[in-house]
């Protein structure tokens, strides 16, 4: 028969064997947690004891933020933000520009002129006529119509500028906050610098739009041969128009390129000025395509140029001036660790200490059990 002491010893050995099997998993969990805490501790900004160290850290922050902005705003690389579509900036900006172009096209006045075809042109020709040779289209008439059309779409570029720079402000602040997150002392001044810079850039764009719109109102010029080709093609409909007006038996609706089906019955009482009015309208129609394309293309170039200047030249200067301050002592704030970071550092250090002690205790237990089992 087996005595109780032998059974007790056997039971202890069984328990020890079970514990030995569990301990490696416990050690693994301790090691994983220890490794995670060490990584978090290493990511925290180290305590700085001099302005030189603070300057080094500050330059590192600026350099990292600038590189991230170059990638997402200039080069179209978004490996840092694979799952954040809002940060795929070149694609989002291209979408905004496409939408801007569509909005400009949708406000084309020809689409609303079917029921009053050539009425505005006839009225303006009446008001701009002068003593002189016939068959000369007054330039004032063309400019008056041009100014009216430019004014009808002038709000759209301003809306695009506002929308685009609001988006860019969010991107700029997001990247800067991410790179300076470990230094809470810098967050408010860095955010303020970004907001001030974007406000300046936005105002520059607004001023540029004002000048661009005014130029389109005041001058009519293009070297694009497409204008003459388009005008000649549109003028080919003039004979059909005059035949319809002179022949009362013909239907009053005719097809005109760029205008669709147009009812011209109301023009039979103004046949004398219809040819001049039609010529004026077709010149404006041909030129308007050039104007719209120019407003979109120049906006794209202006935007790209502004973003490049912001990232490559202006951002660093603005942030340095804001953070360092007029007296040049702003970096001294980085020498004083924020309470939040200090608390996190102490918590991690205490956790690491306890985990190391726990690891040693478990290792000792494993050694003793292994000896006992053997």
C-alpha positions as CSV (number, residue, x, y, z in Angstrom):
1,X,0.0,0.0,0.0
2,X,1.1,3.6,-0.7
3,X,1.2,5.8,2.3
4,X,-0.4,9.3,2.6
5,X,3.0,11.1,2.4
6,X,3.8,9.4,-0.9
7,X,0.4,10.3,-2.3
8,X,0.9,13.9,-1.1
9,X,4.3,14.1,-2.7
10,X,2.8,12.7,-6.0
11,X,0.0,15.2,-5.9
12,X,2.5,18.1,-5.4
13,X,4.6,16.8,-8.3
14,X,1.4,16.8,-10.5
15,X,0.5,20.3,-9.4
16,X,4.1,21.5,-10.1
17,X,4.0,20.0,-13.5
18,X,0.8,21.8,-14.3
19,X,2.2,25.1,-13.0
20,X,5.4,24.6,-15.0
21,X,3.3,24.4,-18.2
22,X,1.4,27.6,-17.3
23,X,4.4,29.7,-16.3
24,X,5.9,30.2,-19.8
25,X,2.7,31.8,-20.9
26,X,2.7,34.1,-17.9
27,X,6.4,35.0,-18.6
28,X,5.4,35.7,-22.3
29,X,2.6,38.1,-21.2
30,X,5.0,39.8,-18.8
31,X,7.6,40.2,-21.5
32,X,5.0,41.6,-24.0
33,X,3.7,44.1,-21.5
34,X,7.3,45.0,-20.5
35,X,8.3,45.5,-24.1
36,X,5.2,47.7,-24.8
37,X,5.9,49.9,-21.8
38,X,9.5,50.3,-22.7
39,X,8.5,51.4,-26.2
40,X,6.0,53.9,-24.8
41,X,8.7,55.2,-22.4
42,X,11.2,55.6,-25.3
43,X,8.7,57.5,-27.3
44,X,8.3,60.1,-24.6
45,X,10.4,63.2,-25.1
46,X,13.5,63.0,-22.9
47,X,13.9,65.7,-20.3
48,X,16.0,68.5,-21.7
49,X,18.4,70.5,-19.6
50,X,19.5,73.2,-22.1
51,X,18.1,75.4,-24.8
52,X,20.4,73.7,-27.3
53,X,18.7,70.4,-26.6
54,X,15.3,72.1,-27.0
55,X,16.4,73.6,-30.3
56,X,17.5,70.2,-31.6
57,X,14.1,68.7,-30.7
58,X,12.3,71.6,-32.2
59,X,14.2,71.4,-35.5
60,X,13.5,67.6,-35.5
61,X,9.8,68.3,-35.1
62,X,9.8,70.9,-37.9
63,X,11.8,68.6,-40.2
64,X,9.4,65.7,-39.7
65,X,6.3,67.8,-40.2
66,X,7.8,69.4,-43.4
67,X,8.7,66.0,-44.8
68,X,5.2,64.6,-44.1
69,X,3.6,67.7,-45.8
70,X,5.8,67.3,-48.8
71,X,4.7,63.7,-49.2
72,X,1.0,64.3,-48.9
73,X,0.7,67.7,-50.5
74,X,3.4,67.8,-53.2
75,X,4.4,64.2,-54.1
76,X,1.1,62.5,-53.6
77,X,2.6,59.8,-51.2
78,X,0.3,58.8,-48.4
79,X,2.0,55.8,-46.8
80,X,1.8,57.5,-43.4
81,X,-2.0,57.7,-43.7
82,X,-3.0,54.7,-45.8
83,X,-6.5,54.4,-44.3
84,X,-7.2,58.1,-43.9
85,X,-8.6,59.3,-47.3
86,X,-8.8,62.9,-46.1
87,X,-5.0,62.9,-45.9
88,X,-4.6,61.7,-49.5
89,X,-4.3,65.4,-50.4
90,X,-3.3,65.5,-54.0
91,X,-6.4,63.3,-54.9
92,X,-8.7,65.4,-52.7
93,X,-7.4,68.7,-54.2
94,X,-7.8,67.3,-57.7
95,X,-11.4,66.4,-56.9
96,X,-12.1,69.9,-55.6
97,X,-10.7,71.4,-58.8
98,X,-12.8,69.2,-61.0
99,X,-15.9,70.2,-59.0
100,X,-14.9,73.8,-59.4
101,X,-14.6,73.4,-63.1
102,X,-18.0,71.7,-63.3
103,X,-19.6,74.5,-61.2
104,X,-18.1,77.1,-63.6
105,X,-19.5,75.3,-66.6
106,X,-22.9,74.9,-65.0
107,X,-23.3,78.6,-64.6
108,X,-22.8,79.3,-68.3
109,X,-25.4,82.0,-69.2
110,X,-26.1,80.4,-72.7
111,X,-28.0,77.7,-70.9
112,X,-30.5,80.2,-69.6
113,X,-30.9,82.3,-72.7
114,X,-33.1,80.1,-74.9
115,X,-36.3,82.0,-74.2
116,X,-34.8,85.4,-74.6
117,X,-32.2,84.6,-77.3
118,X,-30.4,87.8,-78.5
119,X,-32.6,90.1,-76.5
120,X,-29.7,91.4,-74.3
121,X,-27.5,91.8,-77.3
122,X,-30.1,93.9,-79.1
123,X,-30.7,96.1,-76.1
124,X,-27.0,96.7,-75.6
125,X,-26.4,97.4,-79.3
126,X,-29.1,100.0,-79.1
127,X,-27.5,101.7,-76.1
128,X,-23.9,101.6,-77.5
129,X,-24.6,102.8,-81.0
130,X,-22.9,106.0,-82.1
131,X,-22.5,108.3,-85.0
132,X,-20.2,106.5,-87.4
133,X,-19.9,103.9,-90.1
134,X,-22.4,101.0,-90.1
135,X,-21.5,97.3,-89.7
136,X,-19.0,97.9,-87.0
137,X,-19.6,96.1,-83.7
138,X,-19.0,98.5,-80.8
139,X,-16.3,97.1,-78.5
140,X,-18.2,98.6,-75.6
141,X,-21.1,96.3,-76.4
142,X,-18.9,93.2,-76.2
143,X,-17.2,94.3,-73.0
144,X,-20.6,95.1,-71.4
145,X,-21.9,91.6,-72.1
146,X,-18.6,90.1,-71.1
147,X,-18.6,91.9,-67.7
148,X,-22.1,90.8,-67.1
149,X,-21.2,87.1,-67.7
150,X,-18.0,87.3,-65.6
151,X,-20.0,88.9,-62.8
152,X,-22.5,86.0,-62.9
153,X,-19.8,83.5,-62.1
154,X,-17.4,85.6,-60.0
155,X,-18.6,84.2,-56.7
156,X,-17.5,80.7,-57.6
157,X,-13.7,81.3,-57.5
158,X,-14.0,82.9,-54.1
159,X,-16.0,79.9,-52.8
160,X,-13.4,77.6,-54.1
161,X,-10.6,79.5,-52.4
162,X,-12.4,79.4,-49.1
163,X,-13.2,75.7,-49.3
164,X,-9.7,74.8,-50.4
165,X,-7.8,76.7,-47.8
166,X,-10.2,75.5,-45.1
167,X,-9.2,71.9,-46.1
168,X,-5.5,72.8,-46.2
169,X,-5.7,74.4,-42.8
170,X,-7.1,71.2,-41.3
171,X,-4.3,69.1,-43.0
172,X,-1.6,71.5,-41.9
173,X,-2.8,71.6,-38.3
174,X,-3.3,67.8,-38.2
175,X,0.3,67.1,-39.3
176,X,1.9,69.6,-37.0
177,X,-0.1,68.4,-34.0
178,X,0.9,64.8,-34.7
179,X,4.6,65.7,-34.9
180,X,4.6,67.9,-31.8
181,X,2.2,65.7,-29.7
182,X,5.0,64.8,-27.3
183,X,5.6,68.5,-26.5
184,X,2.3,69.9,-25.2
185,X,4.1,73.2,-24.5
186,X,4.3,73.7,-28.3
187,X,0.8,72.7,-29.3
188,X,-1.0,76.1,-28.8
189,X,1.8,78.2,-30.5
190,X,2.2,75.7,-33.3
191,X,-1.5,75.7,-34.0
192,X,-1.7,79.4,-33.9
193,X,1.2,79.7,-36.3
194,X,-0.5,77.3,-38.7
195,X,-3.8,79.3,-38.5
196,X,-2.0,82.6,-39.1
197,X,-0.1,81.2,-42.1
198,X,-3.2,79.8,-43.7
199,X,-5.1,83.1,-43.1
200,X,-2.3,84.9,-44.9
201,X,-2.2,82.4,-47.8
202,X,-6.0,82.6,-48.1
203,X,-6.0,86.3,-48.3
204,X,-3.3,86.2,-51.0
205,X,-5.6,83.9,-52.9
206,X,-8.6,86.1,-52.4
207,X,-6.5,89.1,-53.7
208,X,-5.4,87.1,-56.6
209,X,-8.9,86.1,-57.5
210,X,-10.0,89.8,-57.3
211,X,-7.3,90.8,-59.7
212,X,-8.0,87.9,-62.0
213,X,-11.8,88.5,-62.2
214,X,-11.2,92.2,-62.8
215,X,-8.7,91.5,-65.6
216,X,-11.3,89.3,-67.3
217,X,-13.9,92.1,-67.0
218,X,-11.6,94.8,-68.3
219,X,-9.9,93.1,-71.2
220,X,-10.8,90.7,-74.0
221,X,-7.8,88.9,-75.4
222,X,-6.6,85.5,-76.3
223,X,-3.9,84.1,-78.6
224,X,-5.7,80.8,-78.7
225,X,-6.6,80.1,-82.4
226,X,-9.5,78.0,-81.1
227,X,-11.4,81.3,-80.6
228,X,-11.6,82.2,-84.3
229,X,-12.3,78.6,-85.3
230,X,-15.1,78.4,-82.8
231,X,-16.6,81.7,-83.9
232,X,-16.5,80.8,-87.6
233,X,-18.3,77.5,-86.8
234,X,-21.0,79.3,-84.8
235,X,-21.5,82.0,-87.4
236,X,-22.3,79.2,-89.9
237,X,-25.8,79.2,-88.3
238,X,-26.5,82.8,-89.2
239,X,-28.0,82.1,-92.6
240,X,-30.4,79.6,-91.2
241,X,-31.5,82.1,-88.6
242,X,-32.1,84.9,-91.1
243,X,-34.0,82.5,-93.4
244,X,-36.2,81.5,-90.5
245,X,-36.9,85.1,-89.6
246,X,-37.6,86.2,-93.2
247,X,-39.8,83.3,-94.1
248,X,-43.0,83.4,-92.0
249,X,-43.9,79.9,-93.1
250,X,-40.9,78.3,-91.4
251,X,-40.9,76.9,-87.9
252,X,-39.5,79.4,-85.4
253,X,-37.3,76.8,-83.5
254,X,-33.8,76.2,-84.8
255,X,-30.8,74.3,-83.6
256,X,-27.8,76.4,-82.7
257,X,-24.6,74.9,-81.5
258,X,-23.9,75.6,-77.9
259,X,-27.5,76.8,-77.4
260,X,-29.6,73.8,-78.3
261,X,-33.1,74.4,-79.7
262,X,-33.9,78.1,-79.7
263,X,-37.2,79.8,-80.4
264,X,-36.6,82.9,-82.5
265,X,-40.2,84.1,-83.0
266,X,-39.6,87.1,-80.9
267,X,-36.8,88.3,-83.2
268,X,-39.0,88.8,-86.3
269,X,-39.7,92.4,-85.1
270,X,-36.0,93.2,-84.8
271,X,-34.6,91.7,-88.1
272,X,-32.6,94.9,-88.8
273,X,-30.2,94.3,-85.8
274,X,-30.4,90.5,-85.5
275,X,-27.3,89.9,-87.6
276,X,-25.2,92.2,-85.5
277,X,-26.7,90.8,-82.3
278,X,-26.1,87.2,-83.5
279,X,-22.5,88.1,-84.4
280,X,-22.0,89.6,-80.9
281,X,-23.5,86.6,-79.2
282,X,-21.4,84.1,-81.1
283,X,-18.2,86.1,-80.5
284,X,-19.0,86.0,-76.8
285,X,-19.9,82.3,-76.9
286,X,-16.6,81.4,-78.5
287,X,-14.6,83.7,-76.2
288,X,-16.4,82.5,-73.1
289,X,-15.0,79.0,-73.4
290,X,-11.5,80.5,-73.3
291,X,-12.4,82.6,-70.2
292,X,-13.7,79.7,-68.3
293,X,-10.8,77.5,-69.2
294,X,-8.4,80.3,-68.2
295,X,-10.1,80.8,-64.8
296,X,-9.8,77.1,-64.0
297,X,-6.3,76.6,-65.3
298,X,-4.9,79.7,-63.7
299,X,-6.6,78.7,-60.4
300,X,-4.9,75.3,-60.5
301,X,-1.5,76.9,-61.2
302,X,-2.0,79.5,-58.4
303,X,-3.0,76.8,-55.9
304,X,-0.1,74.5,-56.7
305,X,2.4,77.4,-56.5
306,X,0.9,78.6,-53.2
307,X,1.1,75.2,-51.6
308,X,4.7,74.7,-52.7
309,X,5.6,78.1,-51.2
310,X,3.8,77.3,-48.0
311,X,5.6,73.9,-47.5
312,X,9.0,74.8,-48.8
313,X,9.5,78.4,-47.6
314,X,6.9,79.9,-45.4
315,X,5.8,77.3,-42.9
316,X,9.1,77.0,-41.0
317,X,9.5,80.8,-40.7
318,X,6.0,81.3,-39.4
319,X,6.3,78.6,-36.8
320,X,9.8,79.6,-35.7
321,X,8.7,83.2,-35.2
322,X,5.5,82.1,-33.3
323,X,7.2,79.5,-31.1
324,X,10.4,81.3,-30.2
325,X,8.7,84.6,-29.8
326,X,9.9,88.2,-30.2
327,X,12.2,87.9,-27.2
328,X,13.8,84.7,-28.4
329,X,13.1,82.7,-25.2
330,X,10.1,80.6,-26.3
331,X,12.0,77.4,-26.5
332,X,12.7,77.6,-22.7
333,X,9.2,76.3,-22.2
334,X,10.4,73.0,-23.6
335,X,12.7,72.6,-20.6
336,X,9.8,72.4,-18.3
337,X,8.2,69.0,-18.7
338,X,4.4,69.2,-18.8
339,X,2.5,67.5,-15.9
340,X,0.8,65.1,-18.2
341,X,4.1,63.8,-19.7
342,X,5.7,63.7,-16.3
343,X,2.8,61.7,-14.8
344,X,2.9,59.3,-17.8
345,X,6.7,58.9,-17.5
346,X,6.4,58.0,-13.7
347,X,3.6,55.6,-14.3
348,X,5.5,53.8,-17.0
349,X,8.7,53.6,-14.9
350,X,6.8,52.2,-12.0
351,X,5.1,49.6,-14.2
352,X,8.4,48.6,-15.8
353,X,9.9,48.2,-12.4
354,X,7.0,46.0,-11.2
355,X,7.1,43.9,-14.3
356,X,10.8,43.3,-14.0
357,X,10.4,42.2,-10.4
358,X,7.5,40.0,-11.4
359,X,9.6,38.4,-14.2
360,X,12.4,37.6,-11.7
361,X,9.9,36.1,-9.2
362,X,8.4,33.9,-11.8
363,X,11.8,32.8,-13.1
364,X,12.8,31.8,-9.6
365,X,9.6,29.9,-9.1
366,X,10.2,28.1,-12.4
367,X,13.8,27.2,-11.4
368,X,12.6,25.8,-8.0
369,X,9.8,23.8,-9.5
370,X,12.0,22.4,-12.2
371,X,14.5,21.3,-9.5
372,X,11.7,19.8,-7.4
373,X,10.1,17.9,-10.3
374,X,13.5,16.5,-11.3
